[in-house]
Amino acid sequence: RSHALPKSLIEKQAKNLGLKPVFGSASWNQYETVFISALKAFKQSGIEVGVFGDIDVDPHLKWVQRVCGEAGIQPVLPLWKRERRELLDEFISLGFTARVIVVNGRKLEKRFLGKALDSRSISEMAAAGIDPSGELGEYHSVVTNGPIFSSSVEIDSSEQVSHDGYWFLKTHLKSK
């Protein structure tokens, strides 16, 4: 049973950003091999640079550098070593919107599922004792609008599902 975002939602998000999505499928054991293969295909099509959103977790940086190096892609990390709370405040002040769609139940209560990522929820997460940027896997979110979107991606949620200590909000595109 998949807990991933539906393909249609990702396609809509990419369309509203003026991008063409690329999909791959892998088990955790195959993830790196499939990822490097995708990077190599990008390189063959003329893409020279990969942009990654990591903030400051050194093992993530080393992994990105290694896999990009194997594919001949230049990694760019524009958020690297920026202050986490400053990034969240900038995200909100620029007009981006996001919703929490996964929480690590060992670090954050499931009541955060579906919440907008805003000043209030960020303060609540900090008060709960976690890093509100989610950089250490406390939660995952989906961005649904912002100044670079042609229009908002409207989503609905149908249920909450627990799996291996994580709570997932089953999401789909809102019907019109």
Chimera marker file (.cmm) of the C-alpha trace (Angstrom):
<marker_set name="trace">
<marker id="1" x="0.000" y="0.000" z="0.000" r="1" g="1" b="0" radius="0.5"/>
<marker id="2" x="1.576" y="3.255" z="-1.131" r="1" g="1" b="0" radius="0.5"/>
<marker id="3" x="1.742" y="6.302" z="1.129" r="1" g="1" b="0" radius="0.5"/>
<marker id="4" x="3.233" y="8.529" z="-1.555" r="1" g="1" b="0" radius="0.5"/>
<marker id="5" x="1.660" y="11.588" z="-3.095" r="1" g="1" b="0" radius="0.5"/>
<marker id="6" x="-0.521" y="10.634" z="-6.047" r="1" g="1" b="0" radius="0.5"/>
<marker id="7" x="1.095" y="11.070" z="-9.443" r="1" g="1" b="0" radius="0.5"/>
<marker id="8" x="-1.737" y="13.369" z="-10.559" r="1" g="1" b="0" radius="0.5"/>
<marker id="9" x="-0.988" y="15.772" z="-7.695" r="1" g="1" b="0" radius="0.5"/>
<marker id="10" x="2.718" y="15.924" z="-8.577" r="1" g="1" b="0" radius="0.5"/>
<marker id="11" x="1.860" y="16.432" z="-12.253" r="1" g="1" b="0" radius="0.5"/>
<marker id="12" x="-0.448" y="19.329" z="-11.353" r="1" g="1" b="0" radius="0.5"/>
<marker id="13" x="2.186" y="20.849" z="-9.078" r="1" g="1" b="0" radius="0.5"/>
<marker id="14" x="4.800" y="20.605" z="-11.870" r="1" g="1" b="0" radius="0.5"/>
<marker id="15" x="2.397" y="22.051" z="-14.464" r="1" g="1" b="0" radius="0.5"/>
<marker id="16" x="1.655" y="25.015" z="-12.186" r="1" g="1" b="0" radius="0.5"/>
<marker id="17" x="5.408" y="25.568" z="-11.874" r="1" g="1" b="0" radius="0.5"/>
<marker id="18" x="5.973" y="25.291" z="-15.622" r="1" g="1" b="0" radius="0.5"/>
<marker id="19" x="7.980" y="22.086" z="-15.217" r="1" g="1" b="0" radius="0.5"/>
<marker id="20" x="7.867" y="18.592" z="-16.676" r="1" g="1" b="0" radius="0.5"/>
<marker id="21" x="7.878" y="15.937" z="-13.944" r="1" g="1" b="0" radius="0.5"/>
<marker id="22" x="10.124" y="12.886" z="-14.143" r="1" g="1" b="0" radius="0.5"/>
<marker id="23" x="9.046" y="9.774" z="-12.276" r="1" g="1" b="0" radius="0.5"/>
<marker id="24" x="11.030" y="6.747" z="-11.167" r="1" g="1" b="0" radius="0.5"/>
<marker id="25" x="10.253" y="3.725" z="-9.070" r="1" g="1" b="0" radius="0.5"/>
<marker id="26" x="12.541" y="1.918" z="-6.655" r="1" g="1" b="0" radius="0.5"/>
<marker id="27" x="12.630" y="0.016" z="-3.411" r="1" g="1" b="0" radius="0.5"/>
<marker id="28" x="14.751" y="1.489" z="-0.610" r="1" g="1" b="0" radius="0.5"/>
<marker id="29" x="17.498" y="-0.987" z="-1.582" r="1" g="1" b="0" radius="0.5"/>
<marker id="30" x="17.432" y="0.199" z="-5.219" r="1" g="1" b="0" radius="0.5"/>
<marker id="31" x="16.879" y="3.916" z="-4.541" r="1" g="1" b="0" radius="0.5"/>
<marker id="32" x="20.448" y="5.124" z="-5.021" r="1" g="1" b="0" radius="0.5"/>
<marker id="33" x="21.003" y="3.082" z="-8.193" r="1" g="1" b="0" radius="0.5"/>
<marker id="34" x="17.758" y="4.365" z="-9.731" r="1" g="1" b="0" radius="0.5"/>
<marker id="35" x="18.546" y="7.934" z="-8.643" r="1" g="1" b="0" radius="0.5"/>
<marker id="36" x="22.020" y="7.875" z="-10.207" r="1" g="1" b="0" radius="0.5"/>
<marker id="37" x="20.573" y="6.379" z="-13.382" r="1" g="1" b="0" radius="0.5"/>
<marker id="38" x="18.081" y="9.267" z="-13.574" r="1" g="1" b="0" radius="0.5"/>
<marker id="39" x="20.875" y="11.789" z="-13.023" r="1" g="1" b="0" radius="0.5"/>
<marker id="40" x="22.892" y="10.193" z="-15.835" r="1" g="1" b="0" radius="0.5"/>
<marker id="41" x="19.861" y="10.431" z="-18.155" r="1" g="1" b="0" radius="0.5"/>
<marker id="42" x="19.532" y="14.129" z="-17.253" r="1" g="1" b="0" radius="0.5"/>
<marker id="43" x="23.232" y="14.611" z="-18.031" r="1" g="1" b="0" radius="0.5"/>
<marker id="44" x="22.836" y="12.890" z="-21.413" r="1" g="1" b="0" radius="0.5"/>
<marker id="45" x="19.943" y="15.233" z="-22.230" r="1" g="1" b="0" radius="0.5"/>
<marker id="46" x="22.130" y="18.274" z="-21.557" r="1" g="1" b="0" radius="0.5"/>
<marker id="47" x="21.275" y="19.039" z="-17.923" r="1" g="1" b="0" radius="0.5"/>
<marker id="48" x="24.470" y="19.957" z="-16.088" r="1" g="1" b="0" radius="0.5"/>
<marker id="49" x="23.187" y="21.023" z="-12.632" r="1" g="1" b="0" radius="0.5"/>
<marker id="50" x="20.967" y="19.515" z="-9.926" r="1" g="1" b="0" radius="0.5"/>
<marker id="51" x="19.403" y="21.715" z="-7.247" r="1" g="1" b="0" radius="0.5"/>
<marker id="52" x="18.850" y="20.229" z="-3.782" r="1" g="1" b="0" radius="0.5"/>
<marker id="53" x="16.998" y="21.672" z="-0.776" r="1" g="1" b="0" radius="0.5"/>
<marker id="54" x="19.155" y="20.340" z="2.040" r="1" g="1" b="0" radius="0.5"/>
<marker id="55" x="19.932" y="22.860" z="4.775" r="1" g="1" b="0" radius="0.5"/>
<marker id="56" x="22.680" y="21.532" z="7.026" r="1" g="1" b="0" radius="0.5"/>
<marker id="57" x="22.754" y="17.764" z="7.502" r="1" g="1" b="0" radius="0.5"/>
<marker id="58" x="26.300" y="16.817" z="6.507" r="1" g="1" b="0" radius="0.5"/>
<marker id="59" x="25.562" y="13.165" z="5.558" r="1" g="1" b="0" radius="0.5"/>
<marker id="60" x="22.931" y="14.475" z="3.079" r="1" g="1" b="0" radius="0.5"/>
<marker id="61" x="25.499" y="16.836" z="1.560" r="1" g="1" b="0" radius="0.5"/>
<marker id="62" x="28.044" y="14.046" z="1.202" r="1" g="1" b="0" radius="0.5"/>
<marker id="63" x="25.445" y="11.773" z="-0.432" r="1" g="1" b="0" radius="0.5"/>
<marker id="64" x="24.349" y="14.494" z="-2.883" r="1" g="1" b="0" radius="0.5"/>
<marker id="65" x="27.965" y="15.246" z="-3.802" r="1" g="1" b="0" radius="0.5"/>
<marker id="66" x="28.760" y="11.561" z="-4.295" r="1" g="1" b="0" radius="0.5"/>
<marker id="67" x="25.756" y="10.612" z="-6.431" r="1" g="1" b="0" radius="0.5"/>
<marker id="68" x="26.035" y="13.776" z="-8.518" r="1" g="1" b="0" radius="0.5"/>
<marker id="69" x="29.747" y="13.113" z="-8.955" r="1" g="1" b="0" radius="0.5"/>
<marker id="70" x="28.999" y="9.609" z="-10.270" r="1" g="1" b="0" radius="0.5"/>
<marker id="71" x="26.627" y="11.111" z="-12.841" r="1" g="1" b="0" radius="0.5"/>
<marker id="72" x="28.737" y="14.129" z="-13.786" r="1" g="1" b="0" radius="0.5"/>
<marker id="73" x="26.125" y="16.571" z="-12.455" r="1" g="1" b="0" radius="0.5"/>
<marker id="74" x="27.080" y="19.721" z="-10.523" r="1" g="1" b="0" radius="0.5"/>
<marker id="75" x="25.122" y="19.851" z="-7.225" r="1" g="1" b="0" radius="0.5"/>
<marker id="76" x="23.809" y="23.241" z="-6.098" r="1" g="1" b="0" radius="0.5"/>
<marker id="77" x="22.451" y="23.673" z="-2.559" r="1" g="1" b="0" radius="0.5"/>
<marker id="78" x="21.113" y="27.245" z="-2.278" r="1" g="1" b="0" radius="0.5"/>
<marker id="79" x="19.810" y="26.746" z="1.267" r="1" g="1" b="0" radius="0.5"/>
<marker id="80" x="23.006" y="25.210" z="2.634" r="1" g="1" b="0" radius="0.5"/>
<marker id="81" x="24.013" y="26.527" z="6.074" r="1" g="1" b="0" radius="0.5"/>
<marker id="82" x="21.259" y="29.144" z="6.162" r="1" g="1" b="0" radius="0.5"/>
<marker id="83" x="19.495" y="29.538" z="9.510" r="1" g="1" b="0" radius="0.5"/>
<marker id="84" x="16.517" y="27.168" z="9.590" r="1" g="1" b="0" radius="0.5"/>
<marker id="85" x="13.967" y="29.508" z="11.169" r="1" g="1" b="0" radius="0.5"/>
<marker id="86" x="15.018" y="32.308" z="8.812" r="1" g="1" b="0" radius="0.5"/>
<marker id="87" x="14.291" y="30.022" z="5.849" r="1" g="1" b="0" radius="0.5"/>
<marker id="88" x="10.820" y="29.190" z="7.186" r="1" g="1" b="0" radius="0.5"/>
<marker id="89" x="10.024" y="32.858" z="7.794" r="1" g="1" b="0" radius="0.5"/>
<marker id="90" x="11.228" y="33.739" z="4.287" r="1" g="1" b="0" radius="0.5"/>
<marker id="91" x="9.137" y="30.910" z="2.777" r="1" g="1" b="0" radius="0.5"/>
<marker id="92" x="6.007" y="32.308" z="4.435" r="1" g="1" b="0" radius="0.5"/>
<marker id="93" x="6.771" y="35.983" z="3.774" r="1" g="1" b="0" radius="0.5"/>
<marker id="94" x="7.290" y="35.259" z="0.062" r="1" g="1" b="0" radius="0.5"/>
<marker id="95" x="3.740" y="33.908" z="-0.084" r="1" g="1" b="0" radius="0.5"/>
<marker id="96" x="4.332" y="30.166" z="-0.370" r="1" g="1" b="0" radius="0.5"/>
<marker id="97" x="1.802" y="27.772" z="1.154" r="1" g="1" b="0" radius="0.5"/>
<marker id="98" x="2.334" y="24.195" z="2.247" r="1" g="1" b="0" radius="0.5"/>
<marker id="99" x="0.535" y="21.534" z="4.264" r="1" g="1" b="0" radius="0.5"/>
<marker id="100" x="1.989" y="18.888" z="6.549" r="1" g="1" b="0" radius="0.5"/>
<marker id="101" x="1.326" y="15.476" z="5.010" r="1" g="1" b="0" radius="0.5"/>
<marker id="102" x="3.589" y="13.150" z="7.066" r="1" g="1" b="0" radius="0.5"/>
<marker id="103" x="4.669" y="13.253" z="10.708" r="1" g="1" b="0" radius="0.5"/>
<marker id="104" x="7.170" y="11.083" z="12.493" r="1" g="1" b="0" radius="0.5"/>
<marker id="105" x="4.996" y="9.894" z="15.385" r="1" g="1" b="0" radius="0.5"/>
<marker id="106" x="8.046" y="9.482" z="17.615" r="1" g="1" b="0" radius="0.5"/>
<marker id="107" x="8.834" y="13.192" z="17.267" r="1" g="1" b="0" radius="0.5"/>
<marker id="108" x="5.559" y="14.973" z="16.559" r="1" g="1" b="0" radius="0.5"/>
<marker id="109" x="1.877" y="14.393" z="17.331" r="1" g="1" b="0" radius="0.5"/>
<marker id="110" x="-0.388" y="13.320" z="14.495" r="1" g="1" b="0" radius="0.5"/>
<marker id="111" x="-2.586" y="16.399" z="15.132" r="1" g="1" b="0" radius="0.5"/>
<marker id="112" x="-0.115" y="18.264" z="12.908" r="1" g="1" b="0" radius="0.5"/>
<marker id="113" x="-1.269" y="16.297" z="9.851" r="1" g="1" b="0" radius="0.5"/>
<marker id="114" x="-3.028" y="18.602" z="7.416" r="1" g="1" b="0" radius="0.5"/>
<marker id="115" x="-1.917" y="21.797" z="9.159" r="1" g="1" b="0" radius="0.5"/>
<marker id="116" x="-0.766" y="24.698" z="7.050" r="1" g="1" b="0" radius="0.5"/>
<marker id="117" x="2.916" y="25.466" z="7.439" r="1" g="1" b="0" radius="0.5"/>
<marker id="118" x="2.538" y="28.961" z="8.887" r="1" g="1" b="0" radius="0.5"/>
<marker id="119" x="3.818" y="31.061" z="11.777" r="1" g="1" b="0" radius="0.5"/>
<marker id="120" x="1.412" y="29.450" z="14.224" r="1" g="1" b="0" radius="0.5"/>
<marker id="121" x="2.193" y="25.827" z="13.337" r="1" g="1" b="0" radius="0.5"/>
<marker id="122" x="5.921" y="26.615" z="13.265" r="1" g="1" b="0" radius="0.5"/>
<marker id="123" x="5.689" y="28.027" z="16.804" r="1" g="1" b="0" radius="0.5"/>
<marker id="124" x="3.675" y="24.981" z="17.922" r="1" g="1" b="0" radius="0.5"/>
<marker id="125" x="6.312" y="22.638" z="16.464" r="1" g="1" b="0" radius="0.5"/>
<marker id="126" x="9.096" y="24.528" z="18.235" r="1" g="1" b="0" radius="0.5"/>
<marker id="127" x="7.104" y="24.359" z="21.494" r="1" g="1" b="0" radius="0.5"/>
<marker id="128" x="6.742" y="20.587" z="20.947" r="1" g="1" b="0" radius="0.5"/>
<marker id="129" x="10.534" y="20.367" z="20.994" r="1" g="1" b="0" radius="0.5"/>
<marker id="130" x="11.253" y="19.659" z="17.333" r="1" g="1" b="0" radius="0.5"/>
<marker id="131" x="13.024" y="21.638" z="14.684" r="1" g="1" b="0" radius="0.5"/>
<marker id="132" x="10.170" y="23.259" z="12.759" r="1" g="1" b="0" radius="0.5"/>
<marker id="133" x="12.069" y="23.054" z="9.460" r="1" g="1" b="0" radius="0.5"/>
<marker id="134" x="11.659" y="19.275" z="9.502" r="1" g="1" b="0" radius="0.5"/>
<marker id="135" x="15.262" y="18.901" z="8.346" r="1" g="1" b="0" radius="0.5"/>
<marker id="136" x="15.745" y="15.845" z="10.566" r="1" g="1" b="0" radius="0.5"/>
<marker id="137" x="12.666" y="13.995" z="9.303" r="1" g="1" b="0" radius="0.5"/>
<marker id="138" x="10.194" y="15.247" z="11.900" r="1" g="1" b="0" radius="0.5"/>
<marker id="139" x="7.609" y="15.867" z="9.172" r="1" g="1" b="0" radius="0.5"/>
<marker id="140" x="7.139" y="16.259" z="5.422" r="1" g="1" b="0" radius="0.5"/>
<marker id="141" x="4.997" y="18.804" z="3.636" r="1" g="1" b="0" radius="0.5"/>
<marker id="142" x="3.719" y="19.527" z="0.158" r="1" g="1" b="0" radius="0.5"/>
<marker id="143" x="3.930" y="23.030" z="-1.331" r="1" g="1" b="0" radius="0.5"/>
<marker id="144" x="0.640" y="24.015" z="-2.930" r="1" g="1" b="0" radius="0.5"/>
<marker id="145" x="1.124" y="27.646" z="-3.957" r="1" g="1" b="0" radius="0.5"/>
<marker id="146" x="3.543" y="30.517" z="-4.139" r="1" g="1" b="0" radius="0.5"/>
<marker id="147" x="4.789" y="33.331" z="-6.321" r="1" g="1" b="0" radius="0.5"/>
<marker id="148" x="6.304" y="30.941" z="-8.876" r="1" g="1" b="0" radius="0.5"/>
<marker id="149" x="3.064" y="28.924" z="-9.302" r="1" g="1" b="0" radius="0.5"/>
<marker id="150" x="0.658" y="29.830" z="-12.112" r="1" g="1" b="0" radius="0.5"/>
<marker id="151" x="-2.187" y="28.887" z="-9.733" r="1" g="1" b="0" radius="0.5"/>
<marker id="152" x="-2.749" y="27.040" z="-6.478" r="1" g="1" b="0" radius="0.5"/>
<marker id="153" x="-2.767" y="23.244" z="-6.323" r="1" g="1" b="0" radius="0.5"/>
<marker id="154" x="-5.964" y="22.454" z="-4.441" r="1" g="1" b="0" radius="0.5"/>
<marker id="155" x="-5.768" y="19.271" z="-2.384" r="1" g="1" b="0" radius="0.5"/>
<marker id="156" x="-8.135" y="17.235" z="-0.250" r="1" g="1" b="0" radius="0.5"/>
<marker id="157" x="-7.325" y="14.565" z="2.272" r="1" g="1" b="0" radius="0.5"/>
<marker id="158" x="-9.264" y="11.376" z="2.760" r="1" g="1" b="0" radius="0.5"/>
<marker id="159" x="-7.752" y="9.601" z="5.743" r="1" g="1" b="0" radius="0.5"/>
<marker id="160" x="-4.824" y="9.290" z="8.133" r="1" g="1" b="0" radius="0.5"/>
<marker id="161" x="-2.734" y="6.144" z="7.894" r="1" g="1" b="0" radius="0.5"/>
<marker id="162" x="-0.103" y="4.879" z="10.340" r="1" g="1" b="0" radius="0.5"/>
<marker id="163" x="2.912" y="2.919" z="9.113" r="1" g="1" b="0" radius="0.5"/>
<marker id="164" x="6.214" y="2.160" z="10.903" r="1" g="1" b="0" radius="0.5"/>
<marker id="165" x="5.840" y="5.008" z="13.400" r="1" g="1" b="0" radius="0.5"/>
<marker id="166" x="4.807" y="7.597" z="10.809" r="1" g="1" b="0" radius="0.5"/>
<marker id="167" x="1.419" y="9.153" z="10.186" r="1" g="1" b="0" radius="0.5"/>
<marker id="168" x="0.501" y="9.849" z="6.563" r="1" g="1" b="0" radius="0.5"/>
<marker id="169" x="-2.272" y="12.106" z="5.321" r="1" g="1" b="0" radius="0.5"/>
<marker id="170" x="-3.711" y="10.493" z="2.221" r="1" g="1" b="0" radius="0.5"/>
<marker id="171" x="-4.043" y="13.395" z="-0.208" r="1" g="1" b="0" radius="0.5"/>
<marker id="172" x="-5.472" y="13.858" z="-3.677" r="1" g="1" b="0" radius="0.5"/>
<marker id="173" x="-6.353" y="16.690" z="-6.018" r="1" g="1" b="0" radius="0.5"/>
<marker id="174" x="-9.531" y="18.481" z="-5.039" r="1" g="1" b="0" radius="0.5"/>
<marker id="175" x="-12.392" y="17.706" z="-7.409" r="1" g="1" b="0" radius="0.5"/>
<marker id="176" x="-13.814" y="20.679" z="-9.210" r="1" g="1" b="0" radius="0.5"/>
<link id1="1" id2="2" r="1" g="1" b="0" radius="0.2"/>
<link id1="2" id2="3" r="1" g="1" b="0" radius="0.2"/>
<link id1="3" id2="4" r="1" g="1" b="0" radius="0.2"/>
<link id1="4" id2="5" r="1" g="1" b="0" radius="0.2"/>
<link id1="5" id2="6" r="1" g="1" b="0" radius="0.2"/>
<link id1="6" id2="7" r="1" g="1" b="0" radius="0.2"/>
<link id1="7" id2="8" r="1" g="1" b="0" radius="0.2"/>
<link id1="8" id2="9" r="1" g="1" b="0" radius="0.2"/>
<link id1="9" id2="10" r="1" g="1" b="0" radius="0.2"/>
<link id1="10" id2="11" r="1" g="1" b="0" radius="0.2"/>
<link id1="11" id2="12" r="1" g="1" b="0" radius="0.2"/>
<link id1="12" id2="13" r="1" g="1" b="0" radius="0.2"/>
<link id1="13" id2="14" r="1" g="1" b="0" radius="0.2"/>
<link id1="14" id2="15" r="1" g="1" b="0" radius="0.2"/>
<link id1="15" id2="16" r="1" g="1" b="0" radius="0.2"/>
<link id1="16" id2="17" r="1" g="1" b="0" radius="0.2"/>
<link id1="17" id2="18" r="1" g="1" b="0" radius="0.2"/>
<link id1="18" id2="19" r="1" g="1" b="0" radius="0.2"/>
<link id1="19" id2="20" r="1" g="1" b="0" radius="0.2"/>
<link id1="20" id2="21" r="1" g="1" b="0" radius="0.2"/>
<link id1="21" id2="22" r="1" g="1" b="0" radius="0.2"/>
<link id1="22" id2="23" r="1" g="1" b="0" radius="0.2"/>
<link id1="23" id2="24" r="1" g="1" b="0" radius="0.2"/>
<link id1="24" id2="25" r="1" g="1" b="0" radius="0.2"/>
<link id1="25" id2="26" r="1" g="1" b="0" radius="0.2"/>
<link id1="26" id2="27" r="1" g="1" b="0" radius="0.2"/>
<link id1="27" id2="28" r="1" g="1" b="0" radius="0.2"/>
<link id1="28" id2="29" r="1" g="1" b="0" radius="0.2"/>
<link id1="29" id2="30" r="1" g="1" b="0" radius="0.2"/>
<link id1="30" id2="31" r="1" g="1" b="0" radius="0.2"/>
<link id1="31" id2="32" r="1" g="1" b="0" radius="0.2"/>
<link id1="32" id2="33" r="1" g="1" b="0" radius="0.2"/>
<link id1="33" id2="34" r="1" g="1" b="0" radius="0.2"/>
<link id1="34" id2="35" r="1" g="1" b="0" radius="0.2"/>
<link id1="35" id2="36" r="1" g="1" b="0" radius="0.2"/>
<link id1="36" id2="37" r="1" g="1" b="0" radius="0.2"/>
<link id1="37" id2="38" r="1" g="1" b="0" radius="0.2"/>
<link id1="38" id2="39" r="1" g="1" b="0" radius="0.2"/>
<link id1="39" id2="40" r="1" g="1" b="0" radius="0.2"/>
<link id1="40" id2="41" r="1" g="1" b="0" radius="0.2"/>
<link id1="41" id2="42" r="1" g="1" b="0" radius="0.2"/>
<link id1="42" id2="43" r="1" g="1" b="0" radius="0.2"/>
<link id1="43" id2="44" r="1" g="1" b="0" radius="0.2"/>
<link id1="44" id2="45" r="1" g="1" b="0" radius="0.2"/>
<link id1="45" id2="46" r="1" g="1" b="0" radius="0.2"/>
<link id1="46" id2="47" r="1" g="1" b="0" radius="0.2"/>
<link id1="47" id2="48" r="1" g="1" b="0" radius="0.2"/>
<link id1="48" id2="49" r="1" g="1" b="0" radius="0.2"/>
<link id1="49" id2="50" r="1" g="1" b="0" radius="0.2"/>
<link id1="50" id2="51" r="1" g="1" b="0" radius="0.2"/>
<link id1="51" id2="52" r="1" g="1" b="0" radius="0.2"/>
<link id1="52" id2="53" r="1" g="1" b="0" radius="0.2"/>
<link id1="53" id2="54" r="1" g="1" b="0" radius="0.2"/>
<link id1="54" id2="55" r="1" g="1" b="0" radius="0.2"/>
<link id1="55" id2="56" r="1" g="1" b="0" radius="0.2"/>
<link id1="56" id2="57" r="1" g="1" b="0" radius="0.2"/>
<link id1="57" id2="58" r="1" g="1" b="0" radius="0.2"/>
<link id1="58" id2="59" r="1" g="1" b="0" radius="0.2"/>
<link id1="59" id2="60" r="1" g="1" b="0" radius="0.2"/>
<link id1="60" id2="61" r="1" g="1" b="0" radius="0.2"/>
<link id1="61" id2="62" r="1" g="1" b="0" radius="0.2"/>
<link id1="62" id2="63" r="1" g="1" b="0" radius="0.2"/>
<link id1="63" id2="64" r="1" g="1" b="0" radius="0.2"/>
<link id1="64" id2="65" r="1" g="1" b="0" radius="0.2"/>
<link id1="65" id2="66" r="1" g="1" b="0" radius="0.2"/>
<link id1="66" id2="67" r="1" g="1" b="0" radius="0.2"/>
<link id1="67" id2="68" r="1" g="1" b="0" radius="0.2"/>
<link id1="68" id2="69" r="1" g="1" b="0" radius="0.2"/>
<link id1="69" id2="70" r="1" g="1" b="0" radius="0.2"/>
<link id1="70" id2="71" r="1" g="1" b="0" radius="0.2"/>
<link id1="71" id2="72" r="1" g="1" b="0" radius="0.2"/>
<link id1="72" id2="73" r="1" g="1" b="0" radius="0.2"/>
<link id1="73" id2="74" r="1" g="1" b="0" radius="0.2"/>
<link id1="74" id2="75" r="1" g="1" b="0" radius="0.2"/>
<link id1="75" id2="76" r="1" g="1" b="0" radius="0.2"/>
<link id1="76" id2="77" r="1" g="1" b="0" radius="0.2"/>
<link id1="77" id2="78" r="1" g="1" b="0" radius="0.2"/>
<link id1="78" id2="79" r="1" g="1" b="0" radius="0.2"/>
<link id1="79" id2="80" r="1" g="1" b="0" radius="0.2"/>
<link id1="80" id2="81" r="1" g="1" b="0" radius="0.2"/>
<link id1="81" id2="82" r="1" g="1" b="0" radius="0.2"/>
<link id1="82" id2="83" r="1" g="1" b="0" radius="0.2"/>
<link id1="83" id2="84" r="1" g="1" b="0" radius="0.2"/>
<link id1="84" id2="85" r="1" g="1" b="0" radius="0.2"/>
<link id1="85" id2="86" r="1" g="1" b="0" radius="0.2"/>
<link id1="86" id2="87" r="1" g="1" b="0" radius="0.2"/>
<link id1="87" id2="88" r="1" g="1" b="0" radius="0.2"/>
<link id1="88" id2="89" r="1" g="1" b="0" radius="0.2"/>
<link id1="89" id2="90" r="1" g="1" b="0" radius="0.2"/>
<link id1="90" id2="91" r="1" g="1" b="0" radius="0.2"/>
<link id1="91" id2="92" r="1" g="1" b="0" radius="0.2"/>
<link id1="92" id2="93" r="1" g="1" b="0" radius="0.2"/>
<link id1="93" id2="94" r="1" g="1" b="0" radius="0.2"/>
<link id1="94" id2="95" r="1" g="1" b="0" radius="0.2"/>
<link id1="95" id2="96" r="1" g="1" b="0" radius="0.2"/>
<link id1="96" id2="97" r="1" g="1" b="0" radius="0.2"/>
<link id1="97" id2="98" r="1" g="1" b="0" radius="0.2"/>
<link id1="98" id2="99" r="1" g="1" b="0" radius="0.2"/>
<link id1="99" id2="100" r="1" g="1" b="0" radius="0.2"/>
<link id1="100" id2="101" r="1" g="1" b="0" radius="0.2"/>
<link id1="101" id2="102" r="1" g="1" b="0" radius="0.2"/>
<link id1="102" id2="103" r="1" g="1" b="0" radius="0.2"/>
<link id1="103" id2="104" r="1" g="1" b="0" radius="0.2"/>
<link id1="104" id2="105" r="1" g="1" b="0" radius="0.2"/>
<link id1="105" id2="106" r="1" g="1" b="0" radius="0.2"/>
<link id1="106" id2="107" r="1" g="1" b="0" radius="0.2"/>
<link id1="107" id2="108" r="1" g="1" b="0" radius="0.2"/>
<link id1="108" id2="109" r="1" g="1" b="0" radius="0.2"/>
<link id1="109" id2="110" r="1" g="1" b="0" radius="0.2"/>
<link id1="110" id2="111" r="1" g="1" b="0" radius="0.2"/>
<link id1="111" id2="112" r="1" g="1" b="0" radius="0.2"/>
<link id1="112" id2="113" r="1" g="1" b="0" radius="0.2"/>
<link id1="113" id2="114" r="1" g="1" b="0" radius="0.2"/>
<link id1="114" id2="115" r="1" g="1" b="0" radius="0.2"/>
<link id1="115" id2="116" r="1" g="1" b="0" radius="0.2"/>
<link id1="116" id2="117" r="1" g="1" b="0" radius="0.2"/>
<link id1="117" id2="118" r="1" g="1" b="0" radius="0.2"/>
<link id1="118" id2="119" r="1" g="1" b="0" radius="0.2"/>
<link id1="119" id2="120" r="1" g="1" b="0" radius="0.2"/>
<link id1="120" id2="121" r="1" g="1" b="0" radius="0.2"/>
<link id1="121" id2="122" r="1" g="1" b="0" radius="0.2"/>
<link id1="122" id2="123" r="1" g="1" b="0" radius="0.2"/>
<link id1="123" id2="124" r="1" g="1" b="0" radius="0.2"/>
<link id1="124" id2="125" r="1" g="1" b="0" radius="0.2"/>
<link id1="125" id2="126" r="1" g="1" b="0" radius="0.2"/>
<link id1="126" id2="127" r="1" g="1" b="0" radius="0.2"/>
<link id1="127" id2="128" r="1" g="1" b="0" radius="0.2"/>
<link id1="128" id2="129" r="1" g="1" b="0" radius="0.2"/>
<link id1="129" id2="130" r="1" g="1" b="0" radius="0.2"/>
<link id1="130" id2="131" r="1" g="1" b="0" radius="0.2"/>
<link id1="131" id2="132" r="1" g="1" b="0" radius="0.2"/>
<link id1="132" id2="133" r="1" g="1" b="0" radius="0.2"/>
<link id1="133" id2="134" r="1" g="1" b="0" radius="0.2"/>
<link id1="134" id2="135" r="1" g="1" b="0" radius="0.2"/>
<link id1="135" id2="136" r="1" g="1" b="0" radius="0.2"/>
<link id1="136" id2="137" r="1" g="1" b="0" radius="0.2"/>
<link id1="137" id2="138" r="1" g="1" b="0" radius="0.2"/>
<link id1="138" id2="139" r="1" g="1" b="0" radius="0.2"/>
<link id1="139" id2="140" r="1" g="1" b="0" radius="0.2"/>
<link id1="140" id2="141" r="1" g="1" b="0" radius="0.2"/>
<link id1="141" id2="142" r="1" g="1" b="0" radius="0.2"/>
<link id1="142" id2="143" r="1" g="1" b="0" radius="0.2"/>
<link id1="143" id2="144" r="1" g="1" b="0" radius="0.2"/>
<link id1="144" id2="145" r="1" g="1" b="0" radius="0.2"/>
<link id1="145" id2="146" r="1" g="1" b="0" radius="0.2"/>
<link id1="146" id2="147" r="1" g="1" b="0" radius="0.2"/>
<link id1="147" id2="148" r="1" g="1" b="0" radius="0.2"/>
<link id1="148" id2="149" r="1" g="1" b="0" radius="0.2"/>
<link id1="149" id2="150" r="1" g="1" b="0" radius="0.2"/>
<link id1="150" id2="151" r="1" g="1" b="0" radius="0.2"/>
<link id1="151" id2="152" r="1" g="1" b="0" radius="0.2"/>
<link id1="152" id2="153" r="1" g="1" b="0" radius="0.2"/>
<link id1="153" id2="154" r="1" g="1" b="0" radius="0.2"/>
<link id1="154" id2="155" r="1" g="1" b="0" radius="0.2"/>
<link id1="155" id2="156" r="1" g="1" b="0" radius="0.2"/>
<link id1="156" id2="157" r="1" g="1" b="0" radius="0.2"/>
<link id1="157" id2="158" r="1" g="1" b="0" radius="0.2"/>
<link id1="158" id2="159" r="1" g="1" b="0" radius="0.2"/>
<link id1="159" id2="160" r="1" g="1" b="0" radius="0.2"/>
<link id1="160" id2="161" r="1" g="1" b="0" radius="0.2"/>
<link id1="161" id2="162" r="1" g="1" b="0" radius="0.2"/>
<link id1="162" id2="163" r="1" g="1" b="0" radius="0.2"/>
<link id1="163" id2="164" r="1" g="1" b="0" radius="0.2"/>
<link id1="164" id2="165" r="1" g="1" b="0" radius="0.2"/>
<link id1="165" id2="166" r="1" g="1" b="0" radius="0.2"/>
<link id1="166" id2="167" r="1" g="1" b="0" radius="0.2"/>
<link id1="167" id2="168" r="1" g="1" b="0" radius="0.2"/>
<link id1="168" id2="169" r="1" g="1" b="0" radius="0.2"/>
<link id1="169" id2="170" r="1" g="1" b="0" radius="0.2"/>
<link id1="170" id2="171" r="1" g="1" b="0" radius="0.2"/>
<link id1="171" id2="172" r="1" g="1" b="0" radius="0.2"/>
<link id1="172" id2="173" r="1" g="1" b="0" radius="0.2"/>
<link id1="173" id2="174" r="1" g="1" b="0" radius="0.2"/>
<link id1="174" id2="175" r="1" g="1" b="0" radius="0.2"/>
<link id1="175" id2="176" r="1" g="1" b="0" radius="0.2"/>
</marker_set>
